[in-house]
Amino acid sequence: MNSTQALGIFNNTLLRLYTEQAKAKTFLQSFFKESIVDTKNVTIETRRILKTKAEDVSEDSEGNNNDVSKSTVKVYEPPLFHETFSVSKMEGYDRIFGNNSFITVNSYENFINKVAMKIALLENKINEAKTYQAAEIFQNGKLIFQNGDNINFRRKTASFITPSVLWTDPAADPIKDIFDGIEFIHTTGKSNSSIYNVIMGQNAFQLFIKNPEIKEQALLRKINLLDINMPEQISSTGGTLHGSFSAGSYNCNLWTYNDYYDTTSAKGIKYIDPNAVIILPEATDFDCVHAAIAQLVKDPNSPLADTMGNTIQTVAKPIVIYNYIDYYKISQKISVKSKFLSIPTAIDQIASIKVA
């Protein structure tokens, strides 16, 4: 094929290769149900669930009046995550698109694969932000963004469990501390779950398994991934299931998540504090909501379609990929955008412990 033919099929081939790549959620993301709205803003509603028993009434009664104001609603524009790169600066671009010479199929496919891999890397970079949001909600109950927004989901003080004895002390009682966290979720969060997920940082896990009572009574039992009914977590990446144990009348799956992220100023930052423990019910009620993204759309009927004949439309997708020409820098670029916000809808179904 020649360069004109290559340019004509570039977008379709690139989209096909990109969509064929498997995209697994990270372990922390897997506790959030993803959804899409067709607006720029997202309504945040955190619910405090009631579990009041209904009382019987007489036949001529008007019924028991129920107050429905037990939620907090706010509207936010989710932060925009926008990553770009210049396709025209990649090795092989000039050879394929810069002239009308003959191009081998292999050289063309190799170039397209490199572009698709680059897009996947940028999407992974954006997904790291999803994992970061989940980790911050689970540990601190707050999100702080570069755009200046600071969202406090107002987790109750009682959801932050303080150990009576730090786990570094052999006299510590990790099972009781975890039970206290579960009791908060069960009583205040009104969770009906009998099974809970306990996610530990690296140091917390070591202190847990070395605790004299845990060791002597062999409280940690082996468990297989196939033995748990958690398809989202099983198919996710990064979480390690170590076994199960009992805390009072509750069964607990013990996990660790040791993944990390890099920033421009620091490397190897753990998503979960090494001394942190996160407690969640087996079935969670959390959302990751994607808002609509502004995108340039070419008007094919305009004589200026390549330069000025564009309109701006919002697109309701979790990820928007846009291939465009930067006329000022004389460069062909690819833009990867996403707007999302993680929301702990059932806010009182999270508990956390700082063990040391």
Contacts in CASP RR format, 6 or more apart in sequence:
PFRMAT RR
TARGET T0000
AUTHOR 0000-0000-0000
METHOD contacts of the structure
MODEL  1
MNSTQALGIFNNTLLRLYTEQAKAKTFLQSFFKESIVDTKNVTIETRRIL
KTKAEDVSEDSEGNNNDVSKSTVKVYEPPLFHETFSVSKMEGYDRIFGNN
SFITVNSYENFINKVAMKIALLENKINEAKTYQAAEIFQNGKLIFQNGDN
INFRRKTASFITPSVLWTDPAADPIKDIFDGIEFIHTTGKSNSSIYNVIM
GQNAFQLFIKNPEIKEQALLRKINLLDINMPEQISSTGGTLHGSFSAGSY
NCNLWTYNDYYDTTSAKGIKYIDPNAVIILPEATDFDCVHAAIAQLVKDP
NSPLADTMGNTIQTVAKPIVIYNYIDYYKISQKISVKSKFLSIPTAIDQI
ASIKVA
1 102 0 8 1.000
1 103 0 8 1.000
1 105 0 8 1.000
1 108 0 8 1.000
2 100 0 8 1.000
2 101 0 8 1.000
2 102 0 8 1.000
2 103 0 8 1.000
3 96 0 8 1.000
3 97 0 8 1.000
3 98 0 8 1.000
3 99 0 8 1.000
3 100 0 8 1.000
3 101 0 8 1.000
3 103 0 8 1.000
4 100 0 8 1.000
6 96 0 8 1.000
6 97 0 8 1.000
6 103 0 8 1.000
6 108 0 8 1.000
7 97 0 8 1.000
10 112 0 8 1.000
10 323 0 8 1.000
11 323 0 8 1.000
13 112 0 8 1.000
14 112 0 8 1.000
14 115 0 8 1.000
14 116 0 8 1.000
14 119 0 8 1.000
14 323 0 8 1.000
15 321 0 8 1.000
17 112 0 8 1.000
17 113 0 8 1.000
17 116 0 8 1.000
18 116 0 8 1.000
18 119 0 8 1.000
18 120 0 8 1.000
18 321 0 8 1.000
21 116 0 8 1.000
21 120 0 8 1.000
23 120 0 8 1.000
23 123 0 8 1.000
24 235 0 8 1.000
24 236 0 8 1.000
24 237 0 8 1.000
25 127 0 8 1.000
25 232 0 8 1.000
25 235 0 8 1.000
25 236 0 8 1.000
25 237 0 8 1.000
26 127 0 8 1.000
26 130 0 8 1.000
26 131 0 8 1.000
26 236 0 8 1.000
26 237 0 8 1.000
26 238 0 8 1.000
26 259 0 8 1.000
27 233 0 8 1.000
27 236 0 8 1.000
27 237 0 8 1.000
27 238 0 8 1.000
27 239 0 8 1.000
27 255 0 8 1.000
27 257 0 8 1.000
27 259 0 8 1.000
28 131 0 8 1.000
28 134 0 8 1.000
28 135 0 8 1.000
28 138 0 8 1.000
28 257 0 8 1.000
28 271 0 8 1.000
29 127 0 8 1.000
29 130 0 8 1.000
29 131 0 8 1.000
29 134 0 8 1.000
29 236 0 8 1.000
29 288 0 8 1.000
30 232 0 8 1.000
30 233 0 8 1.000
30 235 0 8 1.000
30 236 0 8 1.000
31 134 0 8 1.000
31 232 0 8 1.000
31 233 0 8 1.000
31 280 0 8 1.000
31 284 0 8 1.000
31 286 0 8 1.000
32 130 0 8 1.000
32 134 0 8 1.000
32 284 0 8 1.000
32 286 0 8 1.000
32 287 0 8 1.000
32 288 0 8 1.000
32 342 0 8 1.000
33 286 0 8 1.000
33 287 0 8 1.000
33 288 0 8 1.000
34 287 0 8 1.000
34 288 0 8 1.000
34 289 0 8 1.000
34 290 0 8 1.000
34 318 0 8 1.000
35 287 0 8 1.000
35 288 0 8 1.000
35 289 0 8 1.000
35 290 0 8 1.000
36 289 0 8 1.000
36 290 0 8 1.000
36 316 0 8 1.000
36 317 0 8 1.000
36 318 0 8 1.000
37 289 0 8 1.000
37 290 0 8 1.000
37 291 0 8 1.000
37 292 0 8 1.000
37 316 0 8 1.000
38 292 0 8 1.000
38 314 0 8 1.000
38 316 0 8 1.000
39 291 0 8 1.000
39 292 0 8 1.000
39 314 0 8 1.000
40 77 0 8 1.000
40 291 0 8 1.000
40 292 0 8 1.000
40 294 0 8 1.000
40 314 0 8 1.000
40 339 0 8 1.000
41 75 0 8 1.000
41 76 0 8 1.000
41 77 0 8 1.000
41 78 0 8 1.000
41 291 0 8 1.000
42 75 0 8 1.000
42 76 0 8 1.000
42 77 0 8 1.000
42 78 0 8 1.000
42 289 0 8 1.000
42 291 0 8 1.000
42 341 0 8 1.000
42 343 0 8 1.000
43 73 0 8 1.000
43 74 0 8 1.000
43 75 0 8 1.000
44 72 0 8 1.000
44 73 0 8 1.000
44 74 0 8 1.000
44 75 0 8 1.000
44 76 0 8 1.000
44 151 0 8 1.000
44 341 0 8 1.000
44 343 0 8 1.000
45 71 0 8 1.000
45 72 0 8 1.000
45 73 0 8 1.000
45 343 0 8 1.000
45 345 0 8 1.000
46 71 0 8 1.000
46 72 0 8 1.000
46 153 0 8 1.000
46 154 0 8 1.000
46 343 0 8 1.000
46 344 0 8 1.000
46 345 0 8 1.000
46 346 0 8 1.000
46 347 0 8 1.000
47 70 0 8 1.000
47 71 0 8 1.000
47 285 0 8 1.000
47 345 0 8 1.000
47 346 0 8 1.000
47 347 0 8 1.000
48 70 0 8 1.000
48 71 0 8 1.000
48 189 0 8 1.000
48 347 0 8 1.000
48 348 0 8 1.000
49 70 0 8 1.000
49 189 0 8 1.000
49 190 0 8 1.000
49 346 0 8 1.000
49 348 0 8 1.000
50 70 0 8 1.000
50 190 0 8 1.000
51 190 0 8 1.000
54 64 0 8 1.000
55 64 0 8 1.000
57 63 0 8 1.000
57 64 0 8 1.000
72 154 0 8 1.000
76 149 0 8 1.000
76 151 0 8 1.000
76 341 0 8 1.000
77 291 0 8 1.000
77 339 0 8 1.000
78 289 0 8 1.000
78 290 0 8 1.000
78 291 0 8 1.000
78 339 0 8 1.000
78 340 0 8 1.000
78 341 0 8 1.000
79 145 0 8 1.000
79 146 0 8 1.000
79 147 0 8 1.000
79 149 0 8 1.000
79 339 0 8 1.000
79 341 0 8 1.000
80 147 0 8 1.000
80 293 0 8 1.000
80 337 0 8 1.000
80 338 0 8 1.000
80 339 0 8 1.000
81 126 0 8 1.000
81 129 0 8 1.000
81 337 0 8 1.000
81 338 0 8 1.000
81 339 0 8 1.000
81 340 0 8 1.000
82 335 0 8 1.000
82 336 0 8 1.000
82 337 0 8 1.000
83 122 0 8 1.000
83 125 0 8 1.000
83 126 0 8 1.000
83 335 0 8 1.000
83 336 0 8 1.000
83 337 0 8 1.000
84 333 0 8 1.000
84 334 0 8 1.000
84 335 0 8 1.000
84 336 0 8 1.000
85 118 0 8 1.000
85 122 0 8 1.000
85 333 0 8 1.000
85 334 0 8 1.000
86 326 0 8 1.000
86 331 0 8 1.000
86 332 0 8 1.000
86 333 0 8 1.000
87 93 0 8 1.000
87 115 0 8 1.000
87 323 0 8 1.000
87 332 0 8 1.000
87 333 0 8 1.000
87 334 0 8 1.000
88 94 0 8 1.000
88 97 0 8 1.000
88 331 0 8 1.000
88 332 0 8 1.000
88 333 0 8 1.000
89 331 0 8 1.000
90 111 0 8 1.000
90 114 0 8 1.000
90 115 0 8 1.000
90 118 0 8 1.000
92 107 0 8 1.000
92 111 0 8 1.000
93 111 0 8 1.000
93 332 0 8 1.000
95 103 0 8 1.000
95 107 0 8 1.000
96 103 0 8 1.000
96 107 0 8 1.000
96 108 0 8 1.000
96 111 0 8 1.000
115 334 0 8 1.000
118 334 0 8 1.000
119 321 0 8 1.000
119 334 0 8 1.000
119 336 0 8 1.000
122 336 0 8 1.000
123 319 0 8 1.000
123 336 0 8 1.000
123 338 0 8 1.000
126 319 0 8 1.000
126 336 0 8 1.000
126 338 0 8 1.000
128 261 0 8 1.000
130 288 0 8 1.000
130 340 0 8 1.000
130 342 0 8 1.000
131 259 0 8 1.000
131 261 0 8 1.000
131 271 0 8 1.000
132 261 0 8 1.000
132 271 0 8 1.000
133 143 0 8 1.000
133 288 0 8 1.000
133 341 0 8 1.000
133 342 0 8 1.000
134 342 0 8 1.000
135 271 0 8 1.000
135 272 0 8 1.000
136 142 0 8 1.000
136 143 0 8 1.000
136 144 0 8 1.000
137 143 0 8 1.000
137 153 0 8 1.000
137 286 0 8 1.000
137 342 0 8 1.000
137 344 0 8 1.000
137 350 0 8 1.000
138 199 0 8 1.000
138 278 0 8 1.000
138 280 0 8 1.000
138 350 0 8 1.000
138 352 0 8 1.000
139 272 0 8 1.000
139 273 0 8 1.000
139 276 0 8 1.000
139 278 0 8 1.000
139 352 0 8 1.000
141 152 0 8 1.000
141 153 0 8 1.000
141 154 0 8 1.000
141 155 0 8 1.000
141 344 0 8 1.000
141 350 0 8 1.000
142 150 0 8 1.000
142 151 0 8 1.000
142 152 0 8 1.000
142 153 0 8 1.000
143 149 0 8 1.000
143 150 0 8 1.000
143 151 0 8 1.000
143 153 0 8 1.000
143 341 0 8 1.000
143 342 0 8 1.000
144 150 0 8 1.000
144 151 0 8 1.000
145 151 0 8 1.000
151 341 0 8 1.000
153 343 0 8 1.000
153 344 0 8 1.000
153 347 0 8 1.000
154 347 0 8 1.000
155 344 0 8 1.000
155 347 0 8 1.000
155 348 0 8 1.000
155 350 0 8 1.000
156 184 0 8 1.000
156 188 0 8 1.000
156 348 0 8 1.000
158 184 0 8 1.000
158 188 0 8 1.000
159 181 0 8 1.000
159 184 0 8 1.000
159 188 0 8 1.000
159 348 0 8 1.000
159 350 0 8 1.000
159 351 0 8 1.000
159 352 0 8 1.000
160 351 0 8 1.000
160 352 0 8 1.000
160 353 0 8 1.000
160 354 0 8 1.000
161 177 0 8 1.000
161 180 0 8 1.000
161 181 0 8 1.000
161 184 0 8 1.000
161 351 0 8 1.000
161 352 0 8 1.000
161 353 0 8 1.000
162 353 0 8 1.000
162 354 0 8 1.000
163 172 0 8 1.000
163 173 0 8 1.000
163 174 0 8 1.000
163 177 0 8 1.000
163 353 0 8 1.000
163 354 0 8 1.000
163 355 0 8 1.000
164 173 0 8 1.000
164 176 0 8 1.000
164 177 0 8 1.000
165 171 0 8 1.000
165 172 0 8 1.000
165 173 0 8 1.000
166 172 0 8 1.000
166 355 0 8 1.000
166 356 0 8 1.000
167 174 0 8 1.000
167 177 0 8 1.000
167 204 0 8 1.000
167 207 0 8 1.000
167 208 0 8 1.000
167 211 0 8 1.000
167 355 0 8 1.000
167 356 0 8 1.000
168 207 0 8 1.000
168 355 0 8 1.000
168 356 0 8 1.000
170 211 0 8 1.000
170 212 0 8 1.000
172 207 0 8 1.000
172 211 0 8 1.000
172 355 0 8 1.000
173 213 0 8 1.000
174 207 0 8 1.000
174 208 0 8 1.000
174 211 0 8 1.000
174 214 0 8 1.000
174 355 0 8 1.000
175 213 0 8 1.000
175 214 0 8 1.000
175 219 0 8 1.000
175 245 0 8 1.000
175 247 0 8 1.000
175 248 0 8 1.000
176 247 0 8 1.000
177 277 0 8 1.000
177 353 0 8 1.000
177 355 0 8 1.000
178 198 0 8 1.000
178 247 0 8 1.000
178 252 0 8 1.000
178 277 0 8 1.000
178 279 0 8 1.000
178 353 0 8 1.000
179 247 0 8 1.000
179 248 0 8 1.000
179 250 0 8 1.000
180 351 0 8 1.000
181 279 0 8 1.000
181 351 0 8 1.000
181 353 0 8 1.000
182 196 0 8 1.000
182 247 0 8 1.000
182 250 0 8 1.000
182 252 0 8 1.000
182 279 0 8 1.000
182 351 0 8 1.000
184 348 0 8 1.000
184 351 0 8 1.000
185 191 0 8 1.000
185 193 0 8 1.000
185 196 0 8 1.000
185 279 0 8 1.000
185 280 0 8 1.000
185 281 0 8 1.000
185 348 0 8 1.000
185 349 0 8 1.000
185 350 0 8 1.000
185 351 0 8 1.000
186 193 0 8 1.000
186 250 0 8 1.000
188 348 0 8 1.000
189 346 0 8 1.000
189 348 0 8 1.000
189 349 0 8 1.000
190 348 0 8 1.000
191 281 0 8 1.000
191 346 0 8 1.000
191 349 0 8 1.000
193 281 0 8 1.000
193 282 0 8 1.000
193 283 0 8 1.000
194 249 0 8 1.000
194 250 0 8 1.000
194 251 0 8 1.000
194 282 0 8 1.000
195 250 0 8 1.000
195 251 0 8 1.000
195 252 0 8 1.000
195 253 0 8 1.000
195 281 0 8 1.000
195 282 0 8 1.000
196 247 0 8 1.000
196 250 0 8 1.000
196 251 0 8 1.000
196 252 0 8 1.000
196 253 0 8 1.000
196 279 0 8 1.000
196 280 0 8 1.000
196 281 0 8 1.000
196 282 0 8 1.000
197 230 0 8 1.000
197 233 0 8 1.000
197 252 0 8 1.000
197 253 0 8 1.000
197 255 0 8 1.000
197 279 0 8 1.000
197 280 0 8 1.000
197 281 0 8 1.000
197 282 0 8 1.000
198 252 0 8 1.000
198 253 0 8 1.000
198 254 0 8 1.000
198 255 0 8 1.000
198 277 0 8 1.000
198 278 0 8 1.000
198 279 0 8 1.000
199 255 0 8 1.000
199 256 0 8 1.000
199 257 0 8 1.000
199 272 0 8 1.000
199 277 0 8 1.000
199 278 0 8 1.000
199 279 0 8 1.000
199 280 0 8 1.000
200 208 0 8 1.000
200 254 0 8 1.000
200 255 0 8 1.000
200 256 0 8 1.000
200 272 0 8 1.000
200 276 0 8 1.000
200 277 0 8 1.000
200 278 0 8 1.000
201 256 0 8 1.000
201 257 0 8 1.000
201 258 0 8 1.000
201 270 0 8 1.000
201 272 0 8 1.000
201 273 0 8 1.000
201 274 0 8 1.000
201 275 0 8 1.000
201 276 0 8 1.000
201 277 0 8 1.000
202 256 0 8 1.000
202 258 0 8 1.000
202 270 0 8 1.000
202 274 0 8 1.000
203 274 0 8 1.000
203 275 0 8 1.000
203 355 0 8 1.000
203 356 0 8 1.000
204 274 0 8 1.000
204 275 0 8 1.000
204 276 0 8 1.000
204 277 0 8 1.000
204 353 0 8 1.000
204 355 0 8 1.000
204 356 0 8 1.000
205 242 0 8 1.000
205 254 0 8 1.000
205 256 0 8 1.000
207 355 0 8 1.000
207 356 0 8 1.000
208 214 0 8 1.000
208 254 0 8 1.000
209 215 0 8 1.000
209 220 0 8 1.000
213 219 0 8 1.000
214 220 0 8 1.000
214 245 0 8 1.000
219 245 0 8 1.000
219 246 0 8 1.000
220 242 0 8 1.000
220 243 0 8 1.000
220 244 0 8 1.000
220 245 0 8 1.000
220 254 0 8 1.000
221 243 0 8 1.000
221 244 0 8 1.000
221 245 0 8 1.000
222 243 0 8 1.000
223 241 0 8 1.000
223 243 0 8 1.000
223 244 0 8 1.000
223 253 0 8 1.000
225 234 0 8 1.000
225 241 0 8 1.000
228 234 0 8 1.000
228 241 0 8 1.000
228 253 0 8 1.000
229 282 0 8 1.000
230 253 0 8 1.000
230 282 0 8 1.000
233 239 0 8 1.000
238 257 0 8 1.000
238 258 0 8 1.000
238 259 0 8 1.000
239 255 0 8 1.000
239 256 0 8 1.000
239 257 0 8 1.000
239 259 0 8 1.000
240 255 0 8 1.000
240 256 0 8 1.000
240 257 0 8 1.000
240 258 0 8 1.000
241 253 0 8 1.000
241 254 0 8 1.000
241 255 0 8 1.000
242 254 0 8 1.000
242 255 0 8 1.000
242 256 0 8 1.000
243 253 0 8 1.000
243 254 0 8 1.000
244 251 0 8 1.000
244 252 0 8 1.000
244 253 0 8 1.000
244 254 0 8 1.000
245 251 0 8 1.000
245 252 0 8 1.000
245 254 0 8 1.000
246 252 0 8 1.000
253 282 0 8 1.000
257 271 0 8 1.000
257 272 0 8 1.000
258 270 0 8 1.000
258 272 0 8 1.000
259 270 0 8 1.000
259 271 0 8 1.000
260 268 0 8 1.000
260 269 0 8 1.000
260 270 0 8 1.000
260 271 0 8 1.000
261 268 0 8 1.000
261 269 0 8 1.000
261 271 0 8 1.000
262 268 0 8 1.000
262 269 0 8 1.000
263 269 0 8 1.000
272 278 0 8 1.000
273 354 0 8 1.000
275 354 0 8 1.000
275 355 0 8 1.000
275 356 0 8 1.000
276 352 0 8 1.000
276 353 0 8 1.000
276 354 0 8 1.000
276 355 0 8 1.000
277 352 0 8 1.000
277 353 0 8 1.000
277 355 0 8 1.000
278 350 0 8 1.000
278 351 0 8 1.000
278 352 0 8 1.000
279 350 0 8 1.000
279 351 0 8 1.000
279 352 0 8 1.000
279 353 0 8 1.000
280 349 0 8 1.000
280 350 0 8 1.000
281 349 0 8 1.000
284 346 0 8 1.000
284 349 0 8 1.000
285 345 0 8 1.000
285 346 0 8 1.000
285 349 0 8 1.000
286 342 0 8 1.000
286 343 0 8 1.000
286 344 0 8 1.000
286 345 0 8 1.000
286 346 0 8 1.000
287 342 0 8 1.000
287 343 0 8 1.000
287 345 0 8 1.000
288 340 0 8 1.000
288 341 0 8 1.000
288 342 0 8 1.000
288 343 0 8 1.000
289 340 0 8 1.000
289 341 0 8 1.000
289 343 0 8 1.000
290 316 0 8 1.000
290 317 0 8 1.000
290 318 0 8 1.000
290 338 0 8 1.000
290 339 0 8 1.000
290 340 0 8 1.000
291 339 0 8 1.000
291 340 0 8 1.000
291 341 0 8 1.000
292 314 0 8 1.000
292 315 0 8 1.000
292 316 0 8 1.000
292 339 0 8 1.000
293 314 0 8 1.000
293 315 0 8 1.000
293 317 0 8 1.000
293 320 0 8 1.000
293 337 0 8 1.000
293 338 0 8 1.000
293 339 0 8 1.000
294 312 0 8 1.000
294 313 0 8 1.000
294 314 0 8 1.000
294 315 0 8 1.000
295 312 0 8 1.000
295 313 0 8 1.000
295 314 0 8 1.000
295 315 0 8 1.000
295 320 0 8 1.000
295 322 0 8 1.000
295 337 0 8 1.000
296 310 0 8 1.000
296 311 0 8 1.000
296 312 0 8 1.000
296 322 0 8 1.000
296 324 0 8 1.000
297 310 0 8 1.000
297 311 0 8 1.000
297 312 0 8 1.000
297 313 0 8 1.000
298 305 0 8 1.000
298 306 0 8 1.000
298 309 0 8 1.000
298 310 0 8 1.000
299 305 0 8 1.000
299 309 0 8 1.000
299 310 0 8 1.000
299 311 0 8 1.000
302 308 0 8 1.000
302 309 0 8 1.000
306 325 0 8 1.000
307 327 0 8 1.000
318 338 0 8 1.000
318 340 0 8 1.000
319 336 0 8 1.000
319 337 0 8 1.000
319 338 0 8 1.000
320 335 0 8 1.000
320 336 0 8 1.000
320 337 0 8 1.000
320 338 0 8 1.000
321 334 0 8 1.000
321 335 0 8 1.000
321 336 0 8 1.000
321 337 0 8 1.000
322 334 0 8 1.000
322 335 0 8 1.000
322 337 0 8 1.000
323 332 0 8 1.000
323 333 0 8 1.000
323 334 0 8 1.000
323 335 0 8 1.000
324 332 0 8 1.000
324 333 0 8 1.000
324 334 0 8 1.000
324 335 0 8 1.000
325 331 0 8 1.000
325 332 0 8 1.000
325 333 0 8 1.000
326 332 0 8 1.000
326 333 0 8 1.000
344 350 0 8 1.000
END
